[in-house]
């Protein structure tokens, strides 16, 4: 295997929990909450990694940390042999690492035309555009839009079209990696397929590495090679997409996968309904952080913190993972 | 069996600079007493306009051009404001998508739950007792203490439970649920669906459940109405519609759901094309432009075609597709 394009080692991101005088009076360890607590990850060149988890699990924080939009409180991130944790030249890095933000329309400036929007990355990075009109047209065509859209404003686009403009912008500078935060959020089912086909096509054509952050479990097996499941700022399970979806080993992954309602009225799966909700980051449970909601927790789960243990292509952090024969 | 809600020939227009936008055209649907009816449709199909029309809370530029909405036989279109105010919250209530916007951020939960009982002839202590009992019923831990909490102190799932508790507190005849689980995570979504099922059994109200999520509809509802571009295009028992879709749009929509495909698809299906311009809807079948089975016959407006029992579709070829 060639060297991974992106490597994370024990990445920690903290947010201040208290402000002002309260922060000064509080003990040092209570001043911050850890949004990411020790994420380690390798992303191979050309692969698509999907990061799944519920609100507050740290998915978006992880993407922002990789892209340098949030400072690291600890750990290392290596991208293409550049150390992202040592005040790198972000300008140069973001040329190779493009970001697609969540809200398809909201992430486009409402006062710029589509033409200006897709050419913006060239201006920001001082890159040669060549013939601006031709470049803009080529980028739009690659994203599946015709030249009629060049002079439109974002409010004149449908959600799917706006998402395509977002894709064109992300690919403008021919990046090595794309970080896509919820690429299908806010899209109707009937257009979602087109956008995913587009992403899959681009990936095959350019050998692009993609990290997709999503909570849409239905799309996973059609776009991802591997999945990382996050809970409370940690990766609880990671591995190849079909293995994780069909034979989850972490009880949380199993519950998450079974929670997905099926459109087929004849299938009724045995569903694991979790009690309660994700605890707040300010009140992390002891031991395994999932144990208060875990249907199979045992006595020592509340005291011993499980490690993310590797087994073949996958890894799970659980004292009593679900085995394949049960 | 009697119908709790009867909508007949409902047509709603919005006045816009480009002319009258025909957001709903001749929509008919019934919600039988004690049943859960789902409405499924994508953006722009008229779901929100329908809810507004049911509540008779329309924006200023909207006009009900034709049709009627009856709650247990009583006509709501053109009813006196006073009477409508009496019914909203007591006979019809709504759970919205985002609970933060339906709760008042500066009043405690207890105050808000007391306020919605303003018509009840009982004292404050009794109202609070009822509120706490209902909060406990929807699964909120420590309901008595929650009465003093503000909405921001609760998590998303808890807020949605409070919104549901408020909606069913007056034991309405009809509960309208407008995408109540869309803003929630998957593991919370199933909790809320289970809760709605239980409450429905207990209170016996009819529920109109609006969603774009086919899986949720399949799981929760007895009947489903499929809407497209302001028309109801298909209606029937959930299992019939999902297993034997008789309108090409329904069939495509189900086909597009990636959750249905258990193996990796090289190319995911999609419905090419856009919604028609509703200021000048095309003649004939509304789905014609995007339908790959359209023929010359589709230039004439199809009437609902019965497929099987109460299952119908507004397509000339419904009988063939449904078979």
Interface residues (C-beta under 8 A of the other chain):
Chain A: X54 X55 X158 X159 X188 X189 X190 X191 X192 X193 X194 X196 X197 X215 X217 X218 X219 X221 X222 X242 X255 X256 X259 X260 X261 X262 X263 X264 X265 X266 X271 X273 X274 X277 X278
Chain B: X42 X43 X155 X156 X157 X158 X185 X186 X187 X188 X189 X190 X191 X193 X194 X212 X213 X214 X215 X216 X218 X219 X238 X239 X242 X243 X252 X253 X254 X256 X257 X258 X259 X260 X261 X262 X263 X264 X265 X267 X268 X269 X270 X271 X272 X274
